[in-house]
Amino acid sequence: MTQTTEPGGRHSGPGGFDALRTERWIALVRLAVLTVVIGIFLGSGFERRSSGLLVAAVLGLAIAYSAWSLIAFSGPSEPSLTARLLSLLVDTSLVTTWVLVTDGALSDYWALYLIVVIAAGMRFDLVQTMGIAVGAAVLYGTLAIADGRLSREYTMHRTSLMVITGFAVGVLSQQRLVHRRRGKILEVEVEERSRELTDERAEVERLRRVDSAKSEFVAVAAHEFRTPLAAVIGVLSTLREHWGVLTPEDRLELIDGATSQANRLARLVDDLLTVARIEDGILRLALESVEPRELLSEAAQVSGMTGRLVIRIGRVGPVRCDQDSIIRVLTNLLDNARKYSPPESKVHIAVKREGDLVRFQVTDEGPGIPEHEQVEIFERFRRLDGGKTKPGAGLGLYICRGLVEAHGGTIQAGRGPLGGAELSFTLPCARKADEEPPTTPLEPQRELATTSAIELAPSVKVGVGVSVEDLPPAAVG
């Protein structure tokens, strides 16, 4: 006989019965039967009572045991198999003693054995109930034969009735077991179907979001394509229709404008392709050891912001990265700072060492990013409320996050010391084996500030207002 655990932590006896609930019901039945027995006995006139003290003792024990069982099984503790078998043994002993003190084999209280068999059917399965019924029949038959006053026919009748009752109750118990097992199977199936339905709903929701993102992607792309395409088409149409009346200067101005719009269109196409590669997980990076100065120099030149930059570089070594990708990240951050800060304000760049990482910080003097948007700003097409009129498709910071994370770094937004936006990201330091000897030595510089250009790389110069400092690794730029 084994116990199983039902949902909610409840234990079941053999066959899957709830042992605690069953014992509680049996305790109530025991109390009800005892009440009926006492009533019948008191109404019988005591004419068959052989010993009043013995009868009172048996009834007292029965009452005490009934009260104890009500209390014992009222708590949350599950009764063990041993406790249930002992309970059955005590019931059988009390019934046998009661039959003996109330005229032995001729006692009308032999029917209490049937109650014991029914209680066994509530506890156990068919085979076990039949075993208990046969045991009760053998016990009563032995008692009747030893008494000698009950005829063989009555003895056979009563013992047979016990066995038949055990079989009937056992069959009902078995049916209850089958229904409980089927119910458990159905519960498991319902739970599985519920989980599947939840998963399907989650998948439908995911597909809905993907479809919505694709629709938004197409809409934004179409909107962003429309402006440069319309400009290029307009220039070409003007040149075709009015070529003869346009001066060379006018033609050159129109061609420059068309070229600018074509470059904008090319950048947008490149952004969209990069987004697709990020989402498909097929970014290809050519990792190499690169000095942070080289990255900053190239980004400053590409962004066209050399005159507005204030750069502070701590004592950091080279980083391991794909140079073109990180230059693109820095360029996007500088472009973002230019869009959201006053035209003549400074943009501060700090580079510092943080353990095995190098952190790049870009801080502007604009209105900053609200705290509740500092995480969402890196999502696709996400733009600040005040930036809806700014040029761009809202892909720059999303691309930055994808490129930085592809390098094993992180990117985050915050508020700078002057209240502007502070965007920073980390890159892993280059390993010794990856480092290449620099072509020109870089001497440490401290507190260099000048109004003239400072050379950061052999081919690039950063203009007015730039300061370059060697800071300790933990310094905050």
C-alpha positions as CSV (number, residue, x, y, z in Angstrom):
1,M,0.0,0.0,0.0
2,T,1.4,3.3,-1.1
3,Q,0.5,7.0,-0.7
4,T,0.3,9.5,-3.5
5,T,0.3,13.2,-3.5
6,E,-2.7,15.1,-4.8
7,P,-2.7,18.7,-6.2
8,G,-2.4,21.1,-3.3
9,G,-0.1,18.9,-1.3
10,R,-2.8,16.5,0.0
11,H,-1.9,12.8,0.4
12,S,-4.0,9.9,-0.9
13,G,-4.1,6.4,0.5
14,P,-3.9,3.3,-1.6
15,G,-6.1,3.7,-4.7
16,G,-5.9,7.5,-4.5
17,F,-8.3,8.1,-1.6
18,D,-8.0,11.2,0.5
19,A,-7.0,9.6,3.8
20,L,-7.6,12.6,6.1
21,R,-11.0,13.4,4.7
22,T,-12.0,9.7,4.8
23,E,-11.0,9.3,8.4
24,R,-13.0,12.5,9.3
25,W,-16.1,11.0,7.7
26,I,-15.6,7.7,9.4
27,A,-15.2,9.5,12.8
28,L,-18.6,11.2,12.2
29,V,-20.2,7.9,11.2
30,R,-18.7,6.2,14.2
31,L,-20.2,8.8,16.5
32,A,-23.6,8.5,14.8
33,V,-23.6,4.7,15.1
34,L,-22.5,4.9,18.7
35,T,-25.4,7.3,19.5
36,V,-27.9,4.9,17.8
37,V,-26.4,1.9,19.7
38,I,-26.7,3.6,23.0
39,G,-30.3,4.6,22.3
40,I,-31.3,1.1,21.3
41,F,-29.5,-0.4,24.2
42,L,-31.1,2.0,26.7
43,G,-34.5,1.3,25.2
44,S,-34.1,-2.5,25.4
45,G,-34.8,-2.6,29.2
46,F,-31.4,-4.0,30.1
47,E,-32.9,-7.5,30.2
48,R,-30.0,-9.1,28.4
49,R,-27.2,-7.2,30.2
50,S,-25.0,-9.7,32.0
51,S,-22.8,-7.1,33.8
52,G,-23.8,-3.4,34.0
53,L,-20.2,-2.4,34.9
54,L,-18.8,-4.2,31.9
55,V,-21.3,-2.7,29.5
56,A,-20.7,0.8,31.0
57,A,-17.0,0.3,30.6
58,V,-17.3,-0.7,26.9
59,L,-19.6,2.2,26.1
60,G,-17.3,4.5,28.0
61,L,-14.3,3.3,25.9
62,A,-16.3,3.7,22.7
63,I,-17.4,7.2,23.6
64,A,-13.8,8.2,24.5
65,Y,-12.5,6.7,21.3
66,S,-15.1,8.4,19.2
67,A,-14.3,11.8,20.8
68,W,-10.6,11.2,20.4
69,S,-10.9,10.3,16.7
70,L,-12.9,13.5,16.0
71,I,-10.1,15.6,17.6
72,A,-7.2,13.5,16.2
73,F,-8.4,13.9,12.6
74,S,-9.4,17.5,12.8
75,G,-5.9,18.8,12.1
76,P,-4.0,19.1,8.9
77,S,-1.7,16.1,9.5
78,E,-2.4,13.2,7.2
79,P,-3.0,9.8,8.9
80,S,-0.4,7.2,8.2
81,L,-1.3,3.7,7.0
82,T,-0.4,2.3,10.4
83,A,-2.8,4.8,12.1
84,R,-5.6,3.8,9.8
85,L,-5.1,0.1,10.3
86,L,-5.0,0.6,14.1
87,S,-8.2,2.6,13.8
88,L,-9.8,-0.3,12.0
89,L,-8.5,-2.8,14.6
90,V,-9.8,-0.7,17.5
91,D,-13.3,-0.6,15.8
92,T,-13.3,-4.3,15.3
93,S,-12.2,-4.9,18.9
94,L,-14.9,-2.6,20.3
95,V,-17.6,-4.3,18.2
96,T,-16.4,-7.8,19.2
97,T,-16.4,-6.8,22.9
98,W,-19.8,-5.2,22.6
99,V,-21.2,-8.4,21.0
100,L,-19.7,-10.5,23.7
101,V,-21.2,-8.4,26.6
102,T,-24.6,-8.2,24.9
103,D,-25.5,-11.9,24.7
104,G,-22.6,-13.2,22.6
105,A,-23.4,-15.0,19.4
106,L,-27.2,-14.3,19.9
107,S,-26.6,-10.5,20.1
108,D,-28.4,-8.4,17.6
109,Y,-25.4,-6.1,17.5
110,W,-23.5,-8.5,15.1
111,A,-24.6,-6.1,12.3
112,L,-22.0,-3.6,13.6
113,Y,-19.5,-5.8,11.8
114,L,-21.1,-4.6,8.5
115,I,-20.4,-1.0,9.5
116,V,-16.7,-2.0,10.1
117,V,-16.6,-3.6,6.6
118,I,-18.2,-0.5,5.0
119,A,-15.6,1.7,6.8
120,A,-12.9,-0.5,5.4
121,G,-14.4,0.0,1.9
122,M,-14.1,3.8,2.5
123,R,-10.4,3.4,3.3
124,F,-9.1,0.7,0.9
125,D,-9.6,-0.8,-2.5
126,L,-11.6,-4.0,-3.5
127,V,-9.0,-6.6,-2.7
128,Q,-8.1,-5.1,0.7
129,T,-11.8,-4.6,1.6
130,M,-12.6,-8.2,0.7
131,G,-9.7,-9.4,2.9
132,I,-11.0,-7.3,5.8
133,A,-14.6,-8.6,5.2
134,V,-13.4,-12.3,5.2
135,G,-11.4,-11.6,8.4
136,A,-14.5,-10.1,10.1
137,A,-16.6,-13.1,8.9
138,V,-14.0,-15.6,10.3
139,L,-13.8,-13.7,13.6
140,Y,-17.6,-13.7,14.1
141,G,-17.9,-17.3,12.9
142,T,-15.3,-18.4,15.4
143,L,-17.1,-16.5,18.1
144,A,-20.4,-18.1,17.2
145,I,-19.0,-21.6,17.0
146,A,-17.3,-21.1,20.4
147,D,-20.6,-19.8,21.9
148,G,-22.5,-22.8,20.5
149,R,-26.0,-21.2,20.8
150,L,-26.3,-19.9,17.3
151,S,-27.5,-22.4,14.6
152,R,-25.2,-23.2,11.7
153,E,-27.7,-21.7,9.2
154,Y,-27.7,-18.3,11.0
155,T,-23.9,-18.4,11.3
156,M,-23.5,-19.1,7.6
157,H,-26.1,-16.4,6.8
158,R,-24.4,-13.7,8.9
159,T,-20.9,-14.5,7.8
160,S,-21.9,-14.7,4.1
161,L,-23.6,-11.3,4.5
162,M,-20.4,-9.9,5.8
163,V,-18.5,-11.2,2.8
164,I,-21.1,-10.1,0.3
165,T,-21.2,-6.6,1.9
166,G,-17.4,-6.5,1.6
167,F,-17.6,-7.4,-2.1
168,A,-20.3,-4.8,-2.8
169,V,-18.6,-2.1,-0.9
170,G,-15.2,-3.0,-2.5
171,V,-16.7,-2.8,-6.0
172,L,-18.1,0.6,-5.2
173,S,-14.8,1.6,-3.7
174,Q,-13.1,0.4,-6.9
175,Q,-15.4,2.4,-9.0
176,R,-14.7,5.4,-6.9
177,L,-11.0,4.8,-7.4
178,V,-11.5,4.6,-11.2
179,H,-13.5,7.8,-11.3
180,R,-10.9,9.6,-9.2
181,R,-8.1,8.4,-11.4
182,R,-10.0,9.5,-14.5
183,G,-10.6,12.8,-12.8
184,K,-6.9,13.2,-12.1
185,I,-6.1,12.3,-15.7
186,L,-8.6,14.9,-16.9
187,E,-7.2,17.4,-14.5
188,V,-3.7,16.8,-15.9
189,E,-5.0,17.0,-19.4
190,V,-6.8,20.3,-18.6
191,E,-3.7,21.7,-17.1
192,E,-1.7,20.6,-20.1
193,R,-4.3,22.1,-22.5
194,S,-4.3,25.3,-20.4
195,R,-0.5,25.6,-20.6
196,E,-0.7,24.9,-24.4
197,L,-3.4,27.5,-24.7
198,T,-1.3,30.0,-22.7
199,D,1.7,29.2,-24.9
200,E,-0.4,29.6,-28.0
201,R,-1.8,32.9,-26.8
202,A,1.7,34.0,-26.0
203,E,2.9,33.0,-29.5
204,V,-0.1,34.7,-31.1
205,E,0.7,37.8,-29.1
206,R,4.4,37.6,-30.1
207,L,3.4,37.2,-33.8
208,R,1.0,40.1,-33.4
209,R,3.8,42.3,-32.0
210,V,6.1,41.1,-34.8
211,D,3.5,41.9,-37.4
212,S,2.8,45.3,-35.8
213,A,6.6,45.9,-35.7
214,K,6.9,45.0,-39.3
215,S,4.0,47.3,-40.3
216,E,5.6,50.1,-38.3
217,F,8.9,49.3,-39.8
218,V,7.5,49.5,-43.3
219,A,5.6,52.7,-42.5
220,V,8.6,54.4,-41.0
221,A,10.9,53.3,-43.8
222,A,8.4,54.5,-46.4
223,H,8.1,57.8,-44.7
224,E,11.8,58.3,-44.4
225,F,12.4,57.2,-48.0
226,R,9.8,59.6,-49.3
227,T,11.7,62.8,-48.3
228,P,15.1,62.2,-49.9
229,L,13.6,60.5,-52.9
230,A,11.3,63.4,-53.5
231,A,14.2,65.8,-53.2
232,V,16.3,63.8,-55.6
233,I,13.4,63.5,-58.1
234,G,12.7,67.2,-57.7
235,V,16.4,68.1,-58.5
236,L,16.5,65.8,-61.5
237,S,13.3,67.2,-62.8
238,T,14.4,70.8,-62.4
239,L,17.7,70.1,-64.1
240,R,16.0,68.4,-67.0
241,E,13.4,71.1,-67.6
242,H,15.4,74.2,-66.7
243,W,19.0,73.2,-67.6
244,G,19.4,76.0,-70.1
245,V,18.3,78.8,-67.8
246,L,20.2,77.7,-64.7
247,T,23.6,79.1,-64.0
248,P,26.5,76.7,-63.3
249,E,26.4,77.8,-59.7
250,D,22.7,76.9,-59.5
251,R,23.3,73.6,-61.1
252,L,26.1,72.8,-58.7
253,E,23.9,73.8,-55.7
254,L,21.1,71.5,-56.9
255,I,23.5,68.6,-57.5
256,D,25.0,69.1,-54.0
257,G,21.5,69.0,-52.5
258,A,20.6,65.9,-54.4
259,T,23.9,64.3,-53.3
260,S,23.2,65.1,-49.7
261,Q,19.7,63.5,-50.0
262,A,21.1,60.5,-51.8
263,N,23.6,60.0,-49.0
264,R,20.9,60.3,-46.4
265,L,18.9,57.7,-48.3
266,A,22.0,55.4,-48.4
267,R,22.5,55.8,-44.6
268,L,18.8,54.9,-44.1
269,V,19.2,51.8,-46.2
270,D,22.3,50.9,-44.3
271,D,20.5,51.4,-41.0
272,L,17.6,49.2,-42.1
273,L,20.0,46.4,-43.2
274,T,21.9,46.7,-39.9
275,V,18.6,46.4,-38.0
276,A,17.7,43.3,-40.0
277,R,21.1,41.7,-39.3
278,I,20.8,42.5,-35.6
279,E,17.4,40.9,-35.3
280,D,18.5,37.9,-37.3
281,G,21.6,37.5,-35.2
282,I,24.0,37.5,-38.3
283,L,26.2,40.5,-37.5
284,R,29.7,39.8,-38.7
285,L,32.4,41.6,-36.7
286,A,36.1,41.8,-37.6
287,L,37.6,42.1,-34.0
288,E,40.9,43.7,-33.6
289,S,42.9,45.7,-31.1
290,V,42.2,49.4,-31.5
291,E,43.3,52.5,-29.5
292,P,40.3,54.5,-28.2
293,R,42.0,57.7,-29.6
294,E,41.7,56.3,-33.1
295,L,38.0,55.6,-32.6
296,L,37.3,59.0,-31.3
297,S,39.3,60.8,-34.0
298,E,37.5,59.0,-36.8
299,A,34.1,59.5,-35.2
300,A,34.8,63.2,-34.6
301,Q,35.7,63.6,-38.3
302,V,32.7,61.7,-39.6
303,S,30.2,63.6,-37.4
304,G,31.7,66.9,-38.3
305,M,31.6,68.0,-34.6
306,T,35.4,68.5,-34.0
307,G,34.9,72.1,-32.9
308,R,32.4,71.2,-30.2
309,L,34.0,68.3,-28.5
310,V,35.7,68.2,-25.1
311,I,37.5,64.9,-24.8
312,R,39.0,63.4,-21.6
313,I,40.9,60.1,-22.0
314,G,42.1,58.2,-18.9
315,R,44.9,55.7,-18.8
316,V,43.3,53.0,-20.8
317,G,44.8,50.5,-23.2
318,P,43.4,49.3,-26.5
319,V,40.0,47.8,-26.8
320,R,39.0,44.7,-28.8
321,C,36.3,45.6,-31.3
322,D,35.2,45.9,-34.9
323,Q,36.5,49.4,-35.7
324,D,33.9,50.4,-38.2
325,S,31.0,49.2,-36.0
326,I,32.3,51.2,-32.9
327,I,33.0,54.3,-35.0
328,R,29.4,54.0,-36.1
329,V,28.2,53.8,-32.5
330,L,30.2,56.9,-31.5
331,T,29.0,58.7,-34.6
332,N,25.4,57.9,-33.8
333,L,25.8,59.1,-30.2
334,L,27.5,62.3,-31.4
335,D,24.7,62.9,-33.9
336,N,22.1,62.3,-31.2
337,A,23.9,64.9,-29.0
338,R,23.9,67.4,-31.8
339,K,20.2,67.0,-32.4
340,Y,19.1,67.4,-28.8
341,S,21.5,70.1,-27.5
342,P,21.9,73.9,-28.3
343,P,23.9,74.6,-31.5
344,E,27.0,76.1,-29.8
345,S,27.1,73.9,-26.7
346,K,29.8,71.5,-26.0
347,V,29.6,67.7,-26.2
348,H,31.8,65.9,-23.6
349,I,33.5,62.6,-24.3
350,A,35.2,60.6,-21.5
351,V,37.0,57.3,-21.7
352,K,38.0,55.4,-18.6
353,R,39.0,52.0,-17.4
354,E,36.5,49.8,-15.4
355,G,38.2,46.5,-14.6
356,D,38.4,44.5,-17.8
357,L,36.2,47.0,-19.6
358,V,36.7,50.4,-21.1
359,R,33.7,52.8,-20.8
360,F,33.0,55.5,-23.3
361,Q,30.7,58.4,-22.2
362,V,29.1,61.0,-24.4
363,T,27.4,63.8,-22.5
364,D,25.6,66.8,-24.0
365,E,24.2,70.0,-22.5
366,G,20.7,69.6,-23.8
367,P,17.4,68.9,-21.9
368,G,18.4,65.3,-21.1
369,I,16.4,62.1,-21.2
370,P,13.5,61.6,-18.7
371,E,14.2,58.8,-16.3
372,H,11.2,56.7,-17.4
373,E,12.5,56.7,-21.0
374,Q,16.1,55.9,-20.3
375,V,15.6,52.2,-21.1
376,E,12.9,52.5,-23.8
377,I,15.0,55.0,-25.8
378,F,17.1,52.0,-27.1
379,E,14.0,50.3,-28.7
380,R,13.3,50.5,-32.4
381,F,11.6,53.7,-33.6
382,R,11.7,55.1,-30.1
383,R,12.1,58.8,-30.0
384,L,11.8,61.4,-27.2
385,D,8.5,63.4,-27.2
386,G,10.4,66.5,-28.0
387,G,12.3,64.9,-30.8
388,K,9.4,63.9,-33.2
389,T,10.3,66.9,-35.4
390,K,14.0,65.9,-35.5
391,P,15.3,64.2,-38.6
392,G,15.9,60.4,-38.4
393,A,13.9,57.2,-38.1
394,G,14.5,56.4,-34.5
395,L,16.9,53.6,-35.3
396,G,20.2,55.1,-34.2
397,L,20.3,54.1,-30.5
398,Y,18.7,50.7,-31.3
399,I,21.6,50.0,-33.7
400,C,24.0,51.2,-31.1
401,R,22.7,48.8,-28.5
402,G,22.8,45.9,-31.0
403,L,26.4,46.6,-32.0
404,V,27.6,47.1,-28.5
405,E,26.0,44.0,-27.2
406,A,27.4,42.0,-30.1
407,H,30.8,43.0,-28.7
408,G,29.9,41.7,-25.2
409,G,29.4,45.2,-23.8
410,T,26.5,47.2,-22.4
411,I,25.0,50.5,-23.2
412,Q,22.9,52.8,-21.0
413,A,21.4,56.2,-20.8
414,G,21.4,58.6,-17.8
415,R,21.6,62.2,-16.8
416,G,24.9,64.1,-17.0
417,P,26.3,66.5,-14.4
418,L,24.8,69.5,-16.3
419,G,21.4,68.0,-16.7
420,G,21.9,66.8,-20.3
421,A,21.8,63.3,-21.7
422,E,24.7,61.0,-20.8
423,L,25.0,57.9,-23.1
424,S,27.7,55.4,-22.2
425,F,28.8,52.0,-23.4
426,T,31.5,49.5,-22.5
427,L,33.9,47.4,-24.6
428,P,36.3,44.7,-23.5
429,C,39.9,45.5,-23.1
430,A,42.2,43.9,-25.7
431,R,44.2,40.9,-24.6
432,K,48.0,41.2,-24.7
433,A,48.2,38.9,-27.6
434,D,45.9,41.2,-29.6
435,E,47.8,44.4,-29.0
436,E,49.9,45.7,-31.8
437,P,52.8,48.1,-31.2
438,P,51.7,51.7,-32.0
439,T,53.2,53.3,-35.1
440,T,53.9,56.5,-33.1
441,P,54.4,56.7,-29.4
442,L,51.6,58.4,-27.4
443,E,53.2,60.4,-24.6
444,P,51.0,61.0,-21.5
445,Q,49.4,64.4,-21.4
446,R,47.9,66.1,-18.4
447,E,45.7,69.2,-18.2
448,L,46.2,70.1,-21.8
449,A,43.8,72.7,-22.9
450,T,44.2,74.9,-25.9
451,T,42.3,76.9,-28.4
452,S,44.3,75.4,-31.3
453,A,43.9,72.0,-32.8
454,I,45.2,68.9,-31.0
455,E,46.3,65.9,-32.9
456,L,44.6,62.7,-31.8
457,A,45.6,60.5,-34.8
458,P,48.0,60.9,-37.7
459,S,45.3,61.9,-40.2
460,V,42.7,63.6,-38.0
461,K,42.7,66.8,-35.9
462,V,40.1,67.9,-33.4
463,G,39.5,71.6,-33.3
464,V,38.8,74.4,-30.9
465,G,37.8,73.6,-27.3
466,V,39.3,70.1,-27.0
467,S,41.2,69.0,-23.9
468,V,42.9,65.7,-23.6
469,E,43.8,64.4,-20.1
470,D,45.3,61.2,-18.7
471,L,43.0,60.2,-15.9
472,P,43.4,57.4,-13.3
473,P,41.4,54.3,-14.2
474,A,38.6,54.9,-11.8
475,A,38.1,58.6,-12.6
476,V,34.8,59.7,-13.9
477,G,34.9,61.9,-16.9
